[in-house]
Amino acid sequence: MTRAMTSASDVKRHTKRQRNDALIGGILALLAFLGLFPFGFALIGSFKNSAQFTQSYWLPALPLHMENYSSAWAQISTFWINSLIVGIATSTIILVLGTVSGFVFARYRFPGRETLFYMIIILLAVPGVVNLVPLFLLVKALGMIDTLWALIVVYSVGNLYTTVYLMRNSISSIGDEIFEAAKLDGASGPQTFLRIVLPLSIPAMGTVIMTTLTGVWNEYLWALLVINDPAKRTIGTGLQFFTTQVGTEYGPMFAGYILASLPLVIAFALASRYYLAGLQAGSVKL
Amino acid sequence: MSAPSRKPTPSSWQLIGRSWALYLTLLPTIALIVIFAYWPTVNGFAESLYSATSSDARVFVGLDNYRTLVEDTTFWKAFVNALWYFLFAVTVGWAVPFVAAELLISLSSAKLQYLFRTLLILPMAFPAAVFGFIWSFMYDPNDGVINTFLNAIGASGLAQNWLGDPRTALGSLMMVGFPIVLLSAGGGLPFLLMLVGLQNIPQEIFDAAAMDGCSRWQRVWAIDLPMLGGQFSLLTMLALIGLTQAGSITLLLATNGGPAFSTTTPLTWLIQSGISAGNFGYGSAMGTVLFAVSLTLSGAYLWFQRRSARRGA
């Protein structure tokens, strides 16, 4: 009797829930459609030639013009590779410096610890625009203009504050018992770092890699200022150059945009889980 | 086997020796930060006292650059534009993601939640440059998607030269990425922060509210919004800091502050008049002023927040 009643009300609740889901899902689908439409349009457009673009503006058209991709790649491969070099170099630098510094700040007490730590994270509150001119002059004085170093060094420093902060928080949240146990086993500082801290920091490191790669692939402002040599351009600044070159040939232009986006889309697919986990764990907290 | 408990207390020399290893470990980080963050900040202030139209000829001019800045109408115009960006970010830039996040957590199936979350933030996966250029194509007056669509539905009267008309350019730039990943309002961050914030509210609170007869709508006001306080204060902070860096998208869409300075922001003006024109002293003065403004705003905000927190406690 009771069971029958429960299941009846369950069914009722179930259908109500389904109706709700359908309505909410519909609204969310519309929002998602609006957000993704421009990219979908570019993706479809990347396979069309000029005639197809005029005749069939909204819909995909056959045959697919794959040659758009080869001609786009011929022009943007340099930018692509440069961005990749800068991204890998920057990630490596800040991961090494960030995890090591985060570990030292999280697990050791020494004179000046607080001062040094705040000296680093206070920079989070300094907007980048403040330093734009003097940084430009410094990089120029160091002879880095038109070299990828101008990007690697500045991006590394720019991402370092957040990384140190994030890694310190993440390493602080590792339980004390683990470190006590390691100490009892006679593990040295570096050993503790390599065997315990690094493996447990993988989600936080995923966040760092994701944000760094995204940041580097996204950055164009600084790159516009310090890179003029076409051979040294990265995705951010190279595309501008590329867009004016292909003119009104939309197919290759869109193909270039898609190619430029690939690494980020892949990184997003691989790392978004870590990134969101990091976000959820409260690595972004005020 | 060593017995750490019986280790003699380390002498001060040993302590210093151990600390030196730590300092040495931190040295690369600190050195990079001193050279590439602290030094430029200090040097920027020094540079702002010079008139440096070319790198070899520098003349000490005292506060002249600051005086020029106060009288620079474009600079003030740029601030007003940045203020519009800020207002946009804290209204549309928060409301739409909040509604989307609320809707998302109201879905009963975890799979659906995952699906829509991914779809909504997927535009984040595209590089800013690509984002900007594709949207610039959306706005293209001849072949662009928006005008083509308006023409197709017989609303040709609404078609505009979106980025080329001073009346629509700023608004069009703000709308890049609509509805969720608004590039000028923090990209996907507001949505993600709100979503995570809502998901982190313990289920018991919702259950208790439901038991008290709290409707879904009442819950938004009584529980969800207050519980997102931390997220909103972070977003406010970011929006305040962002005031001085608003409008970098302008450089991307090649409007360069145009048309007729309708989209100029402090950032683009600093680059145009301070770096592109080679007037580094003037650019540095502008940077210093922006720094002061940003510091004042975020400082005032933190003070205000702490005061109201103390009062609430």
Boltz contact constraints between the chains, C-beta under 6 A:
constraints:
  - contact:
      token1: [A, 17]
      token2: [B, 108]
      max_distance: 6.0
  - contact:
      token1: [A, 21]
      token2: [B, 107]
      max_distance: 6.0
  - contact:
      token1: [A, 21]
      token2: [B, 108]
      max_distance: 6.0
  - contact:
      token1: [A, 24]
      token2: [B, 103]
      max_distance: 6.0
  - contact:
      token1: [A, 24]
      token2: [B, 106]
      max_distance: 6.0
  - contact:
      token1: [A, 24]
      token2: [B, 107]
      max_distance: 6.0
  - contact:
      token1: [A, 27]
      token2: [B, 103]
      max_distance: 6.0
  - contact:
      token1: [A, 28]
      token2: [B, 103]
      max_distance: 6.0
  - contact:
      token1: [A, 28]
      token2: [B, 116]
      max_distance: 6.0
  - contact:
      token1: [A, 31]
      token2: [B, 100]
      max_distance: 6.0
  - contact:
      token1: [A, 31]
      token2: [B, 179]
      max_distance: 6.0
  - contact:
      token1: [A, 32]
      token2: [B, 119]
      max_distance: 6.0
  - contact:
      token1: [A, 32]
      token2: [B, 120]
      max_distance: 6.0
  - contact:
      token1: [A, 34]
      token2: [B, 179]
      max_distance: 6.0
  - contact:
      token1: [A, 35]
      token2: [B, 123]
      max_distance: 6.0
  - contact:
      token1: [A, 35]
      token2: [B, 180]
      max_distance: 6.0
  - contact:
      token1: [A, 38]
      token2: [B, 134]
      max_distance: 6.0
  - contact:
      token1: [A, 38]
      token2: [B, 138]
      max_distance: 6.0
  - contact:
      token1: [A, 42]
      token2: [B, 134]
      max_distance: 6.0
  - contact:
      token1: [A, 97]
      token2: [B, 28]
      max_distance: 6.0
  - contact:
      token1: [A, 97]
      token2: [B, 29]
      max_distance: 6.0
  - contact:
      token1: [A, 100]
      token2: [B, 25]
      max_distance: 6.0
  - contact:
      token1: [A, 101]
      token2: [B, 26]
      max_distance: 6.0
  - contact:
      token1: [A, 101]
      token2: [B, 29]
      max_distance: 6.0
  - contact:
      token1: [A, 104]
      token2: [B, 22]
      max_distance: 6.0
  - contact:
      token1: [A, 104]
      token2: [B, 25]
      max_distance: 6.0
  - contact:
      token1: [A, 104]
      token2: [B, 26]
      max_distance: 6.0
  - contact:
      token1: [A, 108]
      token2: [B, 22]
      max_distance: 6.0
  - contact:
      token1: [A, 110]
      token2: [B, 19]
      max_distance: 6.0
  - contact:
      token1: [A, 110]
      token2: [B, 22]
      max_distance: 6.0
  - contact:
      token1: [A, 123]
      token2: [B, 37]
      max_distance: 6.0
  - contact:
      token1: [A, 125]
      token2: [B, 298]
      max_distance: 6.0
  - contact:
      token1: [A, 127]
      token2: [B, 241]
      max_distance: 6.0
  - contact:
      token1: [A, 127]
      token2: [B, 244]
      max_distance: 6.0
  - contact:
      token1: [A, 127]
      token2: [B, 245]
      max_distance: 6.0
  - contact:
      token1: [A, 127]
      token2: [B, 294]
      max_distance: 6.0
  - contact:
      token1: [A, 129]
      token2: [B, 244]
      max_distance: 6.0
  - contact:
      token1: [A, 129]
      token2: [B, 245]
      max_distance: 6.0
  - contact:
      token1: [A, 129]
      token2: [B, 267]
      max_distance: 6.0
  - contact:
      token1: [A, 129]
      token2: [B, 290]
      max_distance: 6.0
  - contact:
      token1: [A, 130]
      token2: [B, 287]
      max_distance: 6.0
  - contact:
      token1: [A, 130]
      token2: [B, 291]
      max_distance: 6.0
  - contact:
      token1: [A, 131]
      token2: [B, 40]
      max_distance: 6.0
  - contact:
      token1: [A, 133]
      token2: [B, 274]
      max_distance: 6.0
  - contact:
      token1: [A, 133]
      token2: [B, 280]
      max_distance: 6.0
  - contact:
      token1: [A, 133]
      token2: [B, 283]
      max_distance: 6.0
  - contact:
      token1: [A, 133]
      token2: [B, 284]
      max_distance: 6.0
  - contact:
      token1: [A, 133]
      token2: [B, 287]
      max_distance: 6.0
  - contact:
      token1: [A, 134]
      token2: [B, 40]
      max_distance: 6.0
  - contact:
      token1: [A, 134]
      token2: [B, 43]
      max_distance: 6.0
  - contact:
      token1: [A, 134]
      token2: [B, 44]
      max_distance: 6.0
  - contact:
      token1: [A, 134]
      token2: [B, 47]
      max_distance: 6.0
  - contact:
      token1: [A, 135]
      token2: [B, 40]
      max_distance: 6.0
  - contact:
      token1: [A, 138]
      token2: [B, 40]
      max_distance: 6.0
  - contact:
      token1: [A, 157]
      token2: [B, 32]
      max_distance: 6.0
  - contact:
      token1: [A, 157]
      token2: [B, 36]
      max_distance: 6.0
  - contact:
      token1: [A, 157]
      token2: [B, 37]
      max_distance: 6.0
  - contact:
      token1: [A, 217]
      token2: [B, 127]
      max_distance: 6.0
  - contact:
      token1: [A, 218]
      token2: [B, 127]
      max_distance: 6.0
  - contact:
      token1: [A, 218]
      token2: [B, 128]
      max_distance: 6.0
  - contact:
      token1: [A, 220]
      token2: [B, 129]
      max_distance: 6.0
  - contact:
      token1: [A, 221]
      token2: [B, 248]
      max_distance: 6.0
  - contact:
      token1: [A, 235]
      token2: [B, 127]
      max_distance: 6.0
  - contact:
      token1: [A, 236]
      token2: [B, 129]
      max_distance: 6.0
  - contact:
      token1: [A, 239]
      token2: [B, 129]
      max_distance: 6.0
  - contact:
      token1: [A, 243]
      token2: [B, 133]
      max_distance: 6.0
  - contact:
      token1: [A, 257]
      token2: [B, 130]
      max_distance: 6.0
  - contact:
      token1: [A, 260]
      token2: [B, 127]
      max_distance: 6.0
  - contact:
      token1: [A, 260]
      token2: [B, 130]
      max_distance: 6.0
  - contact:
      token1: [A, 261]
      token2: [B, 126]
      max_distance: 6.0
  - contact:
      token1: [A, 261]
      token2: [B, 127]
      max_distance: 6.0
  - contact:
      token1: [A, 261]
      token2: [B, 130]
      max_distance: 6.0
  - contact:
      token1: [A, 264]
      token2: [B, 125]
      max_distance: 6.0
  - contact:
      token1: [A, 264]
      token2: [B, 127]
      max_distance: 6.0
  - contact:
      token1: [A, 265]
      token2: [B, 125]
      max_distance: 6.0
  - contact:
      token1: [A, 268]
      token2: [B, 125]
      max_distance: 6.0
  - contact:
      token1: [A, 279]
      token2: [B, 196]
      max_distance: 6.0
  - contact:
      token1: [A, 280]
      token2: [B, 196]
      max_distance: 6.0
  - contact:
      token1: [A, 286]
      token2: [B, 230]
      max_distance: 6.0
  - contact:
      token1: [A, 286]
      token2: [B, 233]
      max_distance: 6.0
  - contact:
      token1: [A, 286]
      token2: [B, 234]
      max_distance: 6.0
